[in-house]
Amino acid sequence: MKKTILLLSFLVCWACQSESKKIQFSGTEIDKVVQEMTEMMIHDVSNPPLAMRFFSYACLAGYQVMAEADSSLNAFQYQFNGYPSFTKDKPVEAPEFTAILAMMEVSQKMQPSGGRMKEFEARYIDSCRQLGLSDQVIETSTQKAQAVAKGILAYAKADGYNKLSNFPKYTPKKTAGSWYSTPPGYFPAVEPYFYRIRSFSLDTNKIEEIPAPAPYSESNSSNFYALSKAVYEAKKSEANLKIAAFWDCNPFALNDQGHLLIGMKKISPGAHWMGIAGIASAKNNTSFGKSLEIRTALATSLMDAFWLCWREKYHSHRIRPETAIRKLIDPTWKPFLQTPPFPEYPSGHSTVSTTAAIVLTHFFGPHFAYTDTVEKRYGIDDRSFTSFEAAAEEASISRFYGGIHYMDGIQAGQTQGRILGKHFLTLLKHEN
């Protein structure tokens, strides 16, 4: 009898310990993972297209978990090129927690500083345990997260990025008006074969092309010379330079101290827009699931935007203003911003920002005002915008103010961003 009582007491105590508290997860939990990924990208100096690839697959892993758990979410990812099928298991008790773990799992496997995310994950799990999440829930969530992450990682591996190193080393064209590396770092061309990987949503036979850039000419009566002169004579007002600095987002920027070049560790353009999505979601009190849908749509659309933009960059191989102006106008001229290490046409900021504005407007509306505090932690002042479109317009013109893009490259990027953004909306509006 005494043994029976002791056994019952043990079972009651064990049951109490295994009970899990219901934790409310908000979109700010996604922000924590995105921010940690961003810090890792800064540390690793991840280039802009690659950074977006990391964000895309991590978000897809988390969103796959949530889309299975919540039928009200739009499972647009199933329209992606080569997207895998997933077996629908018994629903997990804490899908939001599981989604976060799936994001972390993909990040730590894909990013060079993955060990840092593994440590972050351990701290995150411990904090959830402290809040009352049981070991049993943590275990089942971990198993589900790892299973989904495994499928997404296989999908990522199949996109062909890991095979790009097999292509010949990029050599700048030796024709007049072609790109070659610029000071102070003289970095080699970044991701010249990025357009060879599988995109998420593009069928290139059905995507509208942008106009060709103005042809290179050294004649002072040519269109190209006029475009170069416009960059050279651009107004260097304090307001314009603040705009240029705010949207710089150049991971390759160096602090030139004579014989010593020090990396300035800046975020990528995509990371900036991922942060903006977090700000908008928080202001709108968006649910966890919807927040992750927005982040996933944004990340994957921006990777496709980089894909499209990079294809044209390495088709036109266009010379940067810094190189052209020094040759044609003033050999001592320096742009306000450091020139990124890839061809000029079209402007990546314009393509990506215009796409981002279209996608975010789809979710939040055309007049969503917000204050951008994304780079406050890096010492950059806030800026307020009346809409995502207004922010994208400013991001685009910032490259002209910074002296690193011609106006036709900016306008072509905006055109390309509109093409890609509208294309991606057809996926988001598709009934699944």
NORUR-V353246 format. One record per residue. PHI is phi as a letter, one per 30 degrees, with the letter a starting at -180 (NA if undefined). Layout:
BEGIN
phi
PHI
PHI
END
This chain:
BEGIN
phi
NA
d
d
d
d
d
d
d
d
d
d
d
d
d
d
d
d
d
d
c
d
d
c
d
c
c
d
d
d
d
e
d
d
e
d
d
d
d
d
d
d
d
d
d
h
d
d
e
d
d
e
d
d
d
e
d
d
d
d
d
d
d
d
d
d
d
d
d
d
b
d
d
d
d
d
d
d
d
d
d
e
i
d
d
c
b
d
d
d
d
e
d
d
b
d
d
d
d
d
d
d
d
d
d
d
d
e
d
d
c
d
e
c
e
e
d
d
d
d
d
d
d
d
d
d
d
d
d
d
d
d
j
d
d
d
d
d
d
d
d
d
d
d
d
d
d
d
d
e
e
d
d
d
d
d
d
d
d
d
j
d
d
c
d
d
d
d
d
d
d
c
e
d
c
d
d
i
c
d
b
d
b
d
d
d
h
d
d
e
d
h
d
c
e
d
d
d
d
d
d
b
d
c
d
d
c
c
d
d
c
d
d
d
e
d
d
a
c
d
d
c
d
d
d
d
d
d
d
d
d
d
d
c
e
d
c
d
d
d
d
d
d
d
d
d
d
c
e
h
c
d
c
d
b
c
d
c
i
d
c
c
c
d
c
h
c
d
d
e
d
d
d
d
d
d
d
d
d
d
d
d
d
d
d
h
d
d
e
d
d
e
d
d
d
d
d
d
d
d
d
d
d
d
d
d
d
e
d
d
d
d
d
e
c
c
d
h
d
d
d
e
e
d
d
d
d
d
c
b
b
d
c
d
b
d
d
c
d
d
d
d
a
e
d
c
d
d
d
e
d
d
d
d
d
d
e
d
d
d
d
d
e
d
c
j
d
b
d
d
a
c
d
c
e
c
e
d
c
i
c
d
d
b
c
b
d
a
d
d
d
d
d
d
d
e
d
d
e
d
d
d
d
i
c
b
d
d
d
d
d
d
d
d
d
d
d
d
d
d
d
d
d
d
d
d
d
d
d
c
d
d
c
END
